[in-house]
Amino acid sequence: MNINELQSTIKQLTETCACLGCKSKYIEGKINVIATTKNEGLFEMYCEKCNATSLVTVIVSRTVHLEGSKRKHSRIENISKNDILDMKNFLQGFDGNFKKIFLKQ
């Protein structure tokens, strides 16, 4: 993700995401970038009101439109509440052993 996509993503997260515990909106200063790739970002969101922390993965898709010239557009995919709950449930039982997860496949 480039800097513009990171800024856009953080803005989108503050506008659309609320704490699972107390339903408060997150503020920009409490959203940390943990890791990024070309198309994805992992963000840690900290709620000041109830001290809960959430992890969110954002995927940016790029499409090219032909309208006289090629232009890149980015769009942030919607993350549902069920996606967040699934990740929360997974992390509650996760012991940190990534090898065990990938060797099961």
Backbone hydrogen bonds, N-H to C=O, Kabsch-Sander energy under -0.5 kcal/mol:
donor,donor_aa,acceptor,acceptor_aa,energy
6,L,2,N,-2.4
7,Q,3,I,-2.5
8,S,4,N,-2.4
9,T,5,E,-2.5
10,I,6,L,-2.6
11,K,7,Q,-2.2
12,Q,8,S,-2.4
13,L,9,T,-2.6
14,T,10,I,-2.1
15,E,11,K,-1.6
16,T,12,Q,-2.1
17,C,13,L,-2.2
19,C,24,S,-3.1
23,K,19,C,-1.5
26,Y,17,C,-1.0
30,K,27,I,-2.0
31,I,28,E,-1.5
32,N,30,K,-0.6
32,N,44,E,-3.0
34,I,32,N,-0.6
34,I,42,L,-2.9
35,A,42,L,-1.3
37,T,40,E,-2.8
41,G,58,V,-2.1
42,L,35,A,-3.1
43,F,41,G,-0.5
43,F,56,V,-3.2
44,E,32,N,-2.8
45,M,43,F,-0.5
45,M,54,S,-3.3
46,Y,30,K,-2.6
46,Y,44,E,-0.5
47,C,52,A,-2.9
48,E,46,Y,-0.6
51,N,47,C,-1.6
54,S,45,M,-2.7
56,V,43,F,-2.8
58,V,41,G,-2.8
60,V,39,N,-3.5
61,S,59,I,-0.5
61,S,75,R,-1.7
63,T,73,H,-1.3
65,H,63,T,-0.5
65,H,71,R,-1.1
67,E,65,H,-0.9
67,E,69,S,-1.3
71,R,65,H,-0.8
73,H,63,T,-1.3
75,R,61,S,-1.2
77,E,59,I,-1.7
77,E,75,R,-0.6
80,S,78,N,-0.5
84,I,80,S,-1.6
85,L,81,K,-2.6
86,D,82,N,-2.8
87,M,83,D,-2.0
88,K,84,I,-2.5
89,N,85,L,-2.8
90,F,86,D,-2.3
91,L,87,M,-2.8
92,Q,88,K,-1.7
93,G,89,N,-0.9
93,G,90,F,-0.8
94,F,90,F,-0.6
98,F,96,G,-1.2
101,I,97,N,-1.0
102,F,98,F,-2.4
103,L,99,K,-2.3
104,K,100,K,-0.8
104,K,101,I,-0.6
105,Q,102,F,-0.6
